[in-house]
């Protein structure tokens, strides 16, 4: 599977009579694809086994991306014994963002396997259509050039693409979105961020998100791009994160609106800061209220009104976040359970369920992934 330029791929495909041509839409240009690692796949086993993933490095190196698998809907379309382009896969990046280019000659389905992915995927279709199916929603949704989709990589998620299909997918680490949400709300709680998946590019916040995707792609292709500048790249990533959080509906939208309309009292901020700084210690409501400078009742009412949560839930989220930080930073000198005990989690099964609900992956998966990342440095 050689890495080729899009021009040579298009030429070779044209000679074979395949549909792949230079992209017609300004959304995915040859200039953009020249910045990607590209691989033409003409072997069904390679496509369905994921053997092409190493060809896309240094992008998509997180081990859990291997949980994304593809299968041709009509396997007979592969024409046994004849070399024909089944798919083109491309990979690029912008700071912490992994960006995928996908074009399929034949109808194909992408599956998210067991364990799932903690990241979120923002997808724009350039040609053709795909059906999005989520394990948490009863109905499928049709995604097209006029409608995008954003989803978390939950196990069982499927994207069923029609023939002659082309799309761009931006994978956003969950941690970046969680940090943005925390910056906007102080302490959002332990419920995982859940976007309404369908984005109409012509209404609501859709046009803003669509324009921002265009801006990011322009930065990738510009000869004067800011991408080599780490500070500029972080700013672009933050711009995407805050645009998504403030432009698209999700399960924290109402709280964001209330926070914007009503400033949070300093007592709540003091309580949150104290809880985060002492996540490893046993904490009582009286102790937190004393630091915050209010009564226990005022503390409870303040969290209920301004954060739509309870002090206990804030303590739980702070401890889960501290465990996650320990696993990510190499501070986990021992097993996951030992780290959990350190932060007051005495029931391993309940802790694992709470961690997965908060971050979309098990603590063992998080420790394994971060260990691999540190080994590669």
Secondary structure as UniProt FT lines:
FT   HELIX           6..16
FT   TURN            26..27
FT   HELIX           30..33
FT   TURN            34..35
FT   STRAND          37..41
FT   HELIX           44..49
FT   TURN            50..52
FT   HELIX           53..56
FT   TURN            57..58
FT   HELIX           63..67
FT   STRAND          68..72
FT   HELIX           75..78
FT   TURN            80..81
FT   STRAND          87..94
FT   TURN            95..96
FT   STRAND          97..104
FT   STRAND          108..112
FT   TURN            114..115
FT   STRAND          120..127
FT   STRAND          130..133
FT   TURN            135..136
FT   STRAND          141..144
FT   TURN            145..146
FT   STRAND          147..152
FT   TURN            155..156
FT   STRAND          158..161
FT   STRAND          165..172
FT   HELIX           174..185
FT   STRAND          198..200
FT   TURN            201..202
FT   TURN            204..205
FT   HELIX           206..221
FT   TURN            223..224
FT   TURN            227..228
FT   HELIX           230..247
FT   TURN            251..252
FT   HELIX           253..261
FT   HELIX           266..277
FT   TURN            278..280
FT   HELIX           285..292
FT   HELIX           296..302
FT   HELIX           303..307
FT   HELIX           311..328
FT   TURN            329..330
FT   HELIX           336..342
FT   TURN            343..344
FT   HELIX           348..359
FT   HELIX           363..376
//
